Amino acid sequence: MMYWKKISVMLLVCSLLHPAKAQVIKPATRPNATQQALLQRGYGMFIHFGINTFADVEWSDGTIPAARYQPDQLNPDQWVRIARDAGFRYVLLTVKHHDGFCLWDSRYTDYDVAASPVKTDVVKAVSDACKKYGLQFAIYYSLWDRHEASYKDHRAYADYMLHQLTELFTGYGTIAELWLDGGWDKKPADWYLPEIYQLVKKYSPHCAVSVNHTIVNEEDKRNYTVPGDMTTDNQYFFQYFPADFRLWDPRLANLADKKQYLHEGQSYYLPFEHTICLSKRWNWFEKSVEIPTRDLDELEELFYWCTSNQNTLVINVPPSSTGLIRDYQANAVIALGKRLGLKKSRALPQNTKRISLLQPATASSNYPDASNRYTASAINDGNMETRWASADTVAQVEMVLNDREPFDRISIFEYQDVKNDPDGFSQWRIPRIQAYSLAVYNNKEWKTIYVSDEPIGDCRVIRFPRSYQGERLRLSVTRASAPPSIYEWNVYHAKEQQQR
């Protein structure tokens, strides 16, 4: 027995003297251990909470007094419990946004929870709750800081960040992911990212690190590339290096998303992490007004889109100024998890087969544009950045199908007119399509299988009680307030979802 005690002590000493080897990004064509862990997590809950929550704004300039931060029912345990009940695998907490306000007691600033009426260390509370409920813990940290006095001195501010990140990575246990934002405010070199990356790997060797807007079109130029266009390997370049995955919120990757990206002539494997809002109006911080959530059908469609093809998803579920997540929002993500059948012990579910992808399509008209952007081929190209648009308010669009493939579900993502709120982020989307029908062509005749006089909206999912087969499928818009436009029109093979 004494022998085994001695061996255990020796192993402990060795682990302290020789910590786990950091998994740094290297040229590769497949995921490394850090990226594999990222993909295995797959699905996380984003939590935006801070000084902005108490001012009804998305961004603030660092001048809102810390005294404004005063949640009267602060309960981070509730946040993480909801995440667990909804089937999320990790929690991504915004510990410092662009305003510079910190959710922990930092020795390097007086703009934090310790300077507010409610001094609870939120970072610790969320980290502890993640341990309690068996979820992984991740953090968002803004590079851009509109409060810190040293910000314009690049080296001094880099040291400030390194000090704060040391606090975070030494005081709160294992951190699975570091999500950096706000890099557009300085040149990439002025952030000293290699030093940040090295520090993170020192304390959390398998922490996945990235910066928003990771990739650009041209090397050494800030010509941003939207994820929907990333469909060719080794065509695009790191803007921020090193990084373990790609980010661009709230854009969606192409269904044909590629993983190879260039830095100084070498190719690196990089998955993409999607970030979307639970709210219909694209707000990150919760407002005093209760904003509806996205429909469950849309959330399900987005889940499958975002977690396919070796990519991941986080959904933002922000607490209100009370310090609690509102019940109706908790209900929405928990209902989504139940519909998807999420289980911690299982791989994330996959969608049924999409039989419409890249099928030939034609339309009665296309909106006139010199670059020919609005053609019918955009309706099923796997890219949410492109769309078909008609020249007329009454229009039809058709796609060819394989008549041997049955289908029983269709989803349509409509382009809508947008009205922005004064906060610069929240928006009202106004559907154009007011009435429409679907028909399938088979045995030399068209058969109408669906008619609606309700707007399509962000996403309409139509489930049929029986399977259909046909040579073509037609969407007829019979009434619209403006020329109808569709991002994606998906048709699914009739079979049960498969587990990965």
N, C-alpha and C positions, 0 to 999 in steps of 0.2 A: 504493500500500500504506500509506504514511504517513497519507494522508487517512482511510482506514478505521480506522486505529488511533486517530486523533484523535476520530473519531465515537464509537468504542467507549468511550473514556475519558469523553467528555461524557455519554454515556448512563449510565455507571456513577455519575458524580457526581450526575446528576439523580435517579437511583434512590435514592441515599443521602440527598439533601436532601429528596426528596419521596417517601417510602415509599408502598407500595400503599395505596389508600384503604380504610379499614376498612368492612366490611360490617355495619352495625348494623341491628338489627331496626326495621322501619317498618311502618305499617299496609299490608296487602297481602292479596291473595286467591290468591297463588301463591308457590311457593318462590323466595327470593332466591338469590344465588350461593353463599352459605355453606350454606344449606339444601340446595341442589342437590348440593353436594359431600358433605354428610352422607348424602344418599340414595344417591349414587353409591357411596360406601364401603359402606354397607348392612349389613355383617356384620363384627363385630369380636370379638376375644378379650379378655375382662376378666381381669385378674390381680390377685388379692388376695394380698399377701405383706407381712409385717411382724412386729412384736413379738408379735401375737396368735398367729401361726403356731407360736411356741415355747412357748405356754402352753395350747394346746388350747382356746382360747376364741374367740368371735366379737367380742365387745366387751370392752375392758378400760378401766380408769379412769386410765391414765397413770402408774401407780405400779410397773409391772413394770420392773425394772432393765434398762437398755440392755444390760448384760452377758449377759442371757438370749438376745439375738439372736446366734446363732452358727452359721449354715449352714456345713457342712463341705465341701459340693460346689457352692457357689453358681455357677450358670451361666445368666445371663440370655440368652446367645446361644441356648441350647437352647430356652428358652421361645419366642423369636421364630421360630426355625427350625420348631418345631412349628406355630406359628400360620400360617406360610407354607405348610407341607405340608398343613395342614387347609383351606386356601382362604380363611382370614380376610383381610380387606383392611386391618385396622388393629389395633393393640394398645392397650388402655386399662389403664394401670397405676395401682394405688392407691399414690400417693406419700406420703399421710398419712391415716390413719384417725382415728376419734374419740379414740383414745388420745394423739394428738399426735406419735407416733414417726415420724420422717422418713427416707425412703429415700435422701436425699442429704445431703451435708455442708452444713447450713444455718448461716449466720453468726448466726442469730437464736435458736437453741436449742441446748441441750446434750443434747437427747433425739433422737438420730439415729444413723445408721450410724457416723459418725465417733467416737462415744462407745462403740461396741461392739467386740467382739473382731474382727469382720469389717468392715473399713472401706470396702469397695467401694462406689462411688457407683452404686447400682442404677438410678437414673433415667438416668444417662449410659450405662450399659451397655445398657439396653433401647432408649434412643434411638439409640445407635450401631448396635445389631443391626437395628432397623427400617430404617435407611438401608441397611445391608448387604443385607437381604433384600427390599427394595422395598415395605415396609409403611408406613402412616402411623402416627404416634405421638400418643397421647392420654393425658390424665391425669385421675385422680380425686383430689380434694382435699377433706377434710372441713372444713366450717365449724366444726363443734363440735370443741373441743379440750379434753380433760380434764386436760391436763398444764400448759399454758401459764399462767404466773402472771397475765398481763394480761387473761385471758379475760373476767372480769366487768366490766371497764372497756371499754364498747362501742367507744369511739373508739380507745383504745390498742390493743385487739385487732384492730380493722380495719386499723390501721397495720402491725401484726405480719403480718397476712395479705398485705397489699399488698407488704411487703418480701419475704416468702417467694415470692409469685407472680412478683415481678420476677426473683428468682433463677431460677425455673423457666422463665420465658418469655424470658430473655436468655441462658441458659447451655446450652440443650439443643436448639437448632434449632427448626424449625417444629412447633408443637403444633396438631393438627387439632381437638381437642375438650377442653373443661374440664367435668368432671362434678362438681358440688358436692353435698355431702350434709350432713345433720345440722341443717338449717335450723329444725327444730321447737323447738330449745332456746332460741331468742330470737324476738322479734317480727321480721318481715321487714325493717323499717326499720333495725333495729339491726345488720344485716350490712353496710350500706353497699354494696349490690350494684351500684348504678350506677358507683361508683368502681372496683370490681373489673372490671366489664364494660369500662369505658373503658380500663383498664390492659391487659387481655387484647387488646383490639382494636388497641391501640397497637403491640404487639409481634408479634401474629399476627392480621392483619386479617381473615382468614377462619376463625378458630377459632370453632367452635360452642360456646356456653355454655348451661348449664342447671343448675337446682337440683332435687333430688329433691322430689316432691310439688309440682310446678310450679303446678297449677291447683286452684281451689276452687269451691264451689257459689255462694257469695255474695261480692260485692265487699267487701274490707276485713274479712272474717271467715275464720277458719281452719276452715272446714267442708269437709273434704276430699272430692274427687270421684274415685271410682275410674275408671280408664280405660275399663272395660267400659260405663260409662254415658255416655260422651262421644259421643253419636250425633246431636247437634243443634248446628249452627253457631251461634255468638254467644249461647250460653246460659250459658257458664261463664267464670271470670275468672282472670287471673294472680294468684297469691299472691306470686310472686317475679318482679320485673320490673327490668331487661330479661332476656329469655331467648330463645334461638334455636330451642329444641325442648322437648318435654315429657318428663318422667321420672316414673315411679313403680315402683320395683322391689318385688317381681318380678311385678307385675300384668301382665295381657295386655289389649291394646286390643281393642275390638269390631271385628268384620270390617267394620262400617259406620262405623268411626272417622271423625270429622269433624275439620277442621283450623282452624276459625276461633274465636279466643278474644279476650276483651275486656279492655281496660285503659283506664280513664278515657274511656270512651265510644267508643273506636276498636277496630277489628277487625284481628287479626294472624293470619297463617298460621303454624301450628306443627305439624310432624310429631312423631311419638312414637318414642322409642327404648326397645325392650324390653331388659330384663336378666334372664337366667335362669341357674340353676346347672347345670353339667354333672352334679353329684351328685344322686342320687335323694333325698337327705335335706335339701336346701336349706341347705347350708353354704357360706359365702363363703371363709373361711380354711380351708386344708387341716388335717386333724387327724392325730394319730399313728395312729389306727385307719383302715384302708383302707375307704372307703365306696364302694359300687357306684355306677356312673354310670347315668344314665337309659338306657333301651333305645334302640337306634338308630331303631326305628320312631317312638318318641315324639319324639326329637330332630328327625327329618325332618318330622313333622307340625307341630311347634312352629316350625321354620324357616319353613315356608310360611305359617303363620298370622302370624308376627311380621314378615316382610318384605313382606307384601302391602299394598296400599292406601297406598303412599307412606310406609311406616314402616321401621324398622331394628331390628337385633338384635345384642346382645353376649352371648356365653356365657362364664361364669366358669370358668376352668381354673386353679386355684391350685397353685403349687409347694408341696411338702412342706418340712419343717424341714431337709432336706438341702440345699435350694436348687435342687432339680430337680423338674420335673413327672414324676409317676409314669408308667411305660410304659403301664399299662392305660388311663389317662386320655388320654394322647396318642393311643393307638390308637383310642379312641372318636371323638374329633373328626376325626382323619384319615380314618377309615372313613366318617363322615358326609359329609365333603367329597367323597370319592370317589363315594359313592352319589348325591349331588346333582350330580356332574359339574362342580364349581366350577372355573372357570378365570379367572385374573386379567384376561384380555383380553375376557371375556364378561360380559354383564349377569347378575345373579343369576337362577336359574331360577324359574319360576312353577309353581304347583300345577296339576293338572288341574281341570276345571270341577266345582264343588261344586253338585250338583243338589238337595241336601236343604235348603239354606238357606231358612228362613222358610216351609217347606211345612207345611200343616195337620197337626196331630198330636193324637192322643187316647191316653188311658191307661186301664187297668182300674181304677186308683184313684190319687188324689193324697194326699200326706201332709196331714193337717188343719192348717191355718194360717189365722189370721184375715186376714192380708194376701194370701192366695191366691198365695204365692210359688212353690209347687212344682208348677205345672201342666205338662202335657206340652209346651206350646209352648216351654218353655225348652230342650228338647233340641236345637233347631236354629236358635236365634235369633242365633247369631254372637257370643254373650257368654259368656265363661268364668266370669263372676261369678254367673250364674244356673244353676239346675238343676231338673230334674224329680226328684221323690221319691215313691215309692209309700207307701201306707198299709199294705201287706201285704208279706210276704217273697217270696211267689209273685205275679208281676205280669207284665203285658204292656203295651207301648207301641207304637203304630203311627204311621207317617207316610205321607202321600199322596205319590206320585211321578208324574212325567210318564211315561206308559208308552211314549213315543217316545224317551226318553233311556236309552241303555244305561249300565250301571255295572259296574265290576269291582273296586272297592276301597271298603272301609268302615273308618272309624276311630271308636272310642268312648272318650271320656274319662270315667272313673268317679269319682264322689265317694266318698271313703273315710274311715273313722274315723282319727283322728290321735292319736298318742302323742308328746308333746314330750320331747326330751332336756333334761337340766339346763342346757345352754348357752343355752336360750331360743330357739334357731333351728332346729337340726337336729330332724328329726321322722321318726317311723316312720308310714307310711300303711298301714292294714290294709283290704284289699278286703272289701266286703260281698258282692258277687255271686260265687257259687261255681260255678254252672252255668247255662248259657243256650243259646238257639238263635236263629237268624235264618231267617225265611221270607218269600218273596215271593208276592204275590197277582197272578195273571194268568189270564185265560180262566176266571174264576169258580172258581178253586181255589188253595189255598195249597200252596206247594212249599218244603220245608225245604232250605236251601242251606248251612247251617253249624250245627254242634253242638259245644259245648265243655264240659268239666268242669274247666277251669282258670279262676282268677279273671281278671277283665278288668284290674284294676289301673289304674295311672296312665293308660295309653293302650294300647288293643288295636287293631292294624291287621290287617285281614283282606283278603287278596288272593285273587281268584278266578282260576282258569285260563281262564275263559271269561266272556263278558259276559252279564248278565241284564237283562231289562226287565220292568216290572210296574206295576200301578196303586197298590199299597201295599207297604210293607215293615214287618215285625213283629219286634220283639225280645221274646222270652219268657224271663223269669228263672224258672228252675225250682228253684233252691236259693240261699238267701242267709242270711247271719248276722244281718242287720238289714234294714229296708226299703231296697230298692235305690234308688240315686240316680245320675243321669247329668247331667254338665255339658253335653257336646256329642256328638251322633251325626251323623257326616258321611258322606255318600254321594257318590262321585265318578264323573264321566262317564268312559267308557272311551276314553281317547286319550292320546297321548304328552304329556309336559310340554312347555310352550312356553318359549322364551327371551324375556325382555323385549326 
